[in-house]
């Protein structure tokens, strides 16, 4: 069975029905997958770290197809509680996925220990995936796809996490911070924790937008944001310097291309808002432009027309694909894209 709506997923993770014996949690956001798997493990057993009643397996453990997974699913609890088996599939090899699908089908059909619960963590599964098919068609298994968080999800995450530390952000500061947050949930949580430490846990302080600027100015991704703004603003030298500074800070080519893509999408969204009647400043604010960068963003918004961004979009996609190829000089690919964008911007008079 498929569980995709937030309320039904939350109910399941809080306490699955006794008739359900397995769950396959999958998606590109591996931190989001792991977070849900941990919640489910805590609901299934009181001792999720107990080495006697919890088996932790990876694809390496089952790739030989020697029955290791079925053996763990058949084992009885040594302490009387519900046994838990967790399998993490980290790659895209078809062999372990088929082994997991066969074992899952046998388990939900009652061929193994019915008091054992199986949790499988996986990456993005195609429709043709045997594991996904097995999970979706079985009544005794939940297939839970994890998608990238939307703005509302990230806003709730930030607000709740800061509230737990008795600090907060004004609505305007929250909007800007959420717009700058990475998509990957694990990294996003780290950023919120870093912000809470910056504000001062337990102080009850609420940061305003100007005060948030001090934090955003020192975040590791600030160099990439600067590079993207400089590239679209027709400043090749500063853009290249910012990219190299980001590389020294540990940010690779894929992250640099993503920053360029995000800036392009921000321009697109602002143009769409203008087309619906919003003025330029309101549009810039709504897409999360930091107040110190508003003047430059508005300058770029006037120069980069929608057709020009349409022409640029395929180049960004191609650079992103090239950066992710094994052995690719991703840093140089990102620099070349940034310099190409800057050259076009200069021809636009920026």
N, C-alpha and C positions, 0 to 999 in steps of 0.2 A: 504494500500500500504506500501511497505517496503522501507525505506531509509537507506542505510548503507554506501554508498560511501561519503567520506569527503566533496567533493564539493557540492553534492546535499543536504547533511545534513546542511551545512553552509548556503546555499541559503534558505532553508526552515526556519531555525531558525531566519534568518534575516528578513523574511517577508513571512509567509505562504499565499498561494493562498486563495482568499476569499471563494472558494468552499470547503475548508477543514475546518472542525469544531472540530477536535480533534487530539490529539497526545498522543501516549503511548511511553514513554521514559524509557528504562529498561536496566538492566545490573548489574553485580557484583560490579562495581565501583560506589558506591552510591554518592560519591562526584561528579563524572563525570556526573551522571544522573541529579543531582540537578543543576549543572552548566549549562547544556543545557536547563533544564526546566526554569531556571531563564532568560536565553537569549531569549527563546521563549515568556515568559510572557512579557518581555519588548517590544517585537516586536508586540504582540497582543494588548496591551493596554498602554496608556501613564501613567496610574496610577496603577501599579501592586500591590501597597500596600493599595489601596483604600478599606476600609472595606465595603463600600456600593455597590461597583460593582465587588468585588473580593471575592469569597468564598473559604476558605481553609479547606479542609476536610481530615480526616485520615480514616483508615479502621475501627476504633472504631465507627466513625459517621455513617457508612453504614452497619455494620455487621448484624444489626437486619433486614435489608431488608425492612424497613418501607417506602421506597420511598424518603428518604432525598436527595439522589443524583439527582434523577429525578426532585425533587422540585427545587433544586438550578439551574439545567440546564434549567428549564422552566421559571425562574424568569426574569423579564425585567430589563434593566439598569435604574438606578435612575437618572443618570446624562447625559444620551444620548450617552455615549461611548459604546464600545463593552464590554459585560460582560465576566468575566473570572472565571472559576471554576478549582481549582487545587486539585487533590486527590493524597495523598501519601499513598502507600501501603508498609508498613514496614516489614510485616511478610510473612509467607508462608501459611496462612489460606485460604482454598479454597472458603469459603463462601463470603467474601468481593470481591474476585476476580471475582466470578460469577456475583455478583450484579453489579460490575463495567462493566463487559462485556455486560450485558443486557442493562444497561443504555447507554453505548457507542453506541451500535447498534441502539437503538431507536433514539438517538440524531443525528447520521450521516444520518439517514433515514429521518430526518426532522420532527420527532414527537414532538420535544421540541422546545425551542427558537433557531431559526437558527442563530441568531446574538450572541449566546453565544459560547465561545471556551472552550473546556475541555482539560486539561493537566493532564495526569496520570503518576506519578513516581512510578516505581516498581523495584524490584530486578531482579535477573536472572529468566526469564520465560522459562519454558520447552515448547517443541513443542506442547505438549498436553494442554497447558494453554488456557482456554476459552477466557481470555482477549487478549492474543497474537493472537489467531485465529481471533477474532473479528476485531482487529486492522489491521491485514494483509490483510484481504479480503475486507475491506471497502475502496472505493475510497475517501471517505470524511474523512479518518483518516490516519495519518502517524504512522507507527511502526518504532521506531528508536532504534536499539540495540546499547548499549555502551560497547565497549570492552576495556580491559586494554590497556593503552598507550604503543606503541612500542617505541624503542629507539629514532627514528626520531621524534615522537610526543613529547617525553619528552625534547629532545634537543631544539625543537622550543619553548616549554613552558618556559624553563629556559632562553634561549637567549632573548626572547621577554620581559619576566618579568624583567630581569636585565636591559635591554635597557630602559625600562620605568623609571627605577630609575637612569639612566645615569651611570651605572657601567657594568662590564663585566668580562669574563674569557677568558684566552688564549685558543686556540683549544685543547691543551693537557689537561688543567685543566677542561675544559668543558666536555671532554670525561670521565674523572675520576669521576666528580661530577654526571653526568647523570647515570653512572654505579652504583652509590651508592644510587640513588633516590628510594624512596618507590613507589610501583605501584599505590597506591590509590591517585587520583588526588588532593583531598583536602589536604592531608598530604604533598604531593609534593609541592603544592603552599606555604604551611607554611614554608617548608625547604628553598625554594627560597627566601621568604621574610626575613627569618633569615639570609641567606647568604648576601642579599643586605644590611641589617643593619650592618653586620660584615664588609663588604667592605667600606660602607659609602655612603648612597644615595646622588646623585648629585655631587659626587667628580670626576666622570669621570675615576676612577681607574679601571684597568684591572688586575685581580689577576692571577699570574702564578701558576703552579702546586706546587712548594715548598711552596708558600705562602698559597695556599689552604689547605695545611696540618695542619695549625694552626686551621682552622675552623673544618675540619673533625675530628681532635683529640678531640674536645669537643662536638660533636654531640651525642644525646642520644643513637643512634644505634651503636656507636663506640664500646661499650662493647660487643655487640652481634657479631660484625665483629671480634673482638679480640678472643671471645670464639670459633667461627667457625675456625679461623686460628689455634688456639692452639689445638683444637680437631683433626683436620686433620694433625697437626704437631706432634701428639703423646705426648701432654703435658696435661694430665688429670687434674692435680692440677690447673694450670692457667686457663684452660677452665672452670672448675667448679666455680672458683672465679669470672671470668668474667661474667658468667651467673647469679650468685647471685648479682653481682654489677648491672647488667642490670635490674634484678628484682627490686632492690631497687630504680632504676631510673624510674620504672613504666612499664618496658617491660615484658610481660607475656610469657608463654610457647609457644604459637603459633608463636610469633615473633622470639623466639629463634630457633625453628625448621625451620622457614623460612630462617633464616640466615645460618643455617647449610646446608640447601638445596641449597641456592644461591651459597655457596662456592663450593659445589659439582658440580653444573652446570657450574661454572666458570672453574673448572678443566676440565670438559667434553669439553667445547667449545675450551679451549686452546689445548687440545689433537686433536680435529677435525681440528683446524688450522694447527697444526704440520703435520697432515696426508696429508694436502693439500700443504705442502712445506714450511710453515713458520717456522722460527727458534723459540726457546723457549722464548727468550726475547721479540721478536716481538709479539708472541701469547699472552704473559702475558700482554703486554701493550694494545693490542687490546681488551682484555676482561675486561679492566678497573682496573687492579691491581695497587694499590697505590705504588708509587716508593719506599717508605720505606719498603714495604712488598714484593718487587719483589724477593729478594734473598730467602726468606722463601717459597714463592709460587713456585719458580723454583725447590727447593728441594723436595717439595711435588709432583710436576708434574712428577718428575723422578720416584717417588716411587709408586704413585697410578696409576696402569694400568687401561685401560678401563674396562676389565672384573671385576676387584675389585670394581670399582664404580658401575657397573651393579648389583653386588650382594648387594651392600649397598642401592641402590635406593629404593627397596620395604620397607626397614626398616624406611626410612625417610618418605615415604608416610603413613605408618602405624602410626608413631608417630604424624604426622600432624593430621590424622583422630582422634586419641585418645585424643589429646589436645583439640579438638573442641567439645567433648562430654560434656554434662551438668554435672557439679560437678566433673570433672576430675582433678587430681592433676597435672595440665599442667606443672608447674615448675619442678616437679620431673621427668615427662616424658621426658622433654627436657634435663635435666641433665643426665638421663640414656642413652639417645641417644648419647650425646656428649662424655660420658665416654666410651661407646661401640666403637665409632669411634676412640677415642684416643688409646684404647687398640689395635685395629687393626693396627693403624699407627705405634705403637711401635713394633709390630711383623714384620712390614715391614722395621724396622731399623731406623725409624724416631725418 
